[in-house]
Amino acid sequence: MPLTSEQIERYSRQIIVPGIGGIAQERLLASRLLLAGDMRDVETVLSYLVGAGVGRIEVVCARDDVDFSEIASSMRALNADSHVTPFRDTPAAPDAVLAIAGSRSALALIAPLTTRFKRAPWVAARLDDRPCIAVLPAPPPCPRCARDVFVAAFRSRAETADAVAMAAAGEALKMLAGYGEKPGPALIEFDDYNSLSREILPDPGCDCGAKGT
């Protein structure tokens, strides 16, 4: 759907970025993102995603005492174009999954999603003392191939955890918007605020490359 004049004004600073433009903003507004992690990390990135105009954000977190009505209300006050709801399992996969592993409980929460949505595009951040971000546009490789992110035991939380979570949110926005060149599967590893990227290769033992799986 074409942008309204109000939306052009609201997102003007994004639209003028080379490679974004109105078409990419329209993609963001039409997108559905699954956001998974501990509530503290979800809250770190949620305002950023809502402010950017992601149309629908479904949240899954380990706590069952989260007042989603309050969160949804505050996010709708920030940007009425974006709708935040608790995740409800449906046959349709999201346009992308943003998973933020900031604790052992978050890793346990995310693990089954790597199977349930292994065909969806993923951005996954790990926030312990070896912080990294896996960018997985389409299988193969799938999230289960990125063992450095999902399998190793979680240790102490990194001092740069919030910054890495925000960087992951930025990668998810680029994926949803189709910004820039089509990205390949990559693992971005952080040493303080320095980063190094390397390719993630498909796991030979994973069936994500087989048709119909």
Secondary structure, DSSP 4 states (H G I P E B T S, - for coil): -PPPHHHHHHTHHHHTSTTTHHHHHHHHHH-EEEEEE-HHHHHHHHHHHHHHT-SEEEEE-S-S---HHHHHHHHHHH-TT-EEEE----SSPPSEEEEEE-SHHHHHHHHHHHHHTTTS-EEEEE-BSS-EEEEESSSSS-GGG-HHHHTSPP-SBPTTHHHHHHHHHHHHHHHHHT-SSPPPPEEEEEETTEEEEEEPPPPTT--TTSTT-
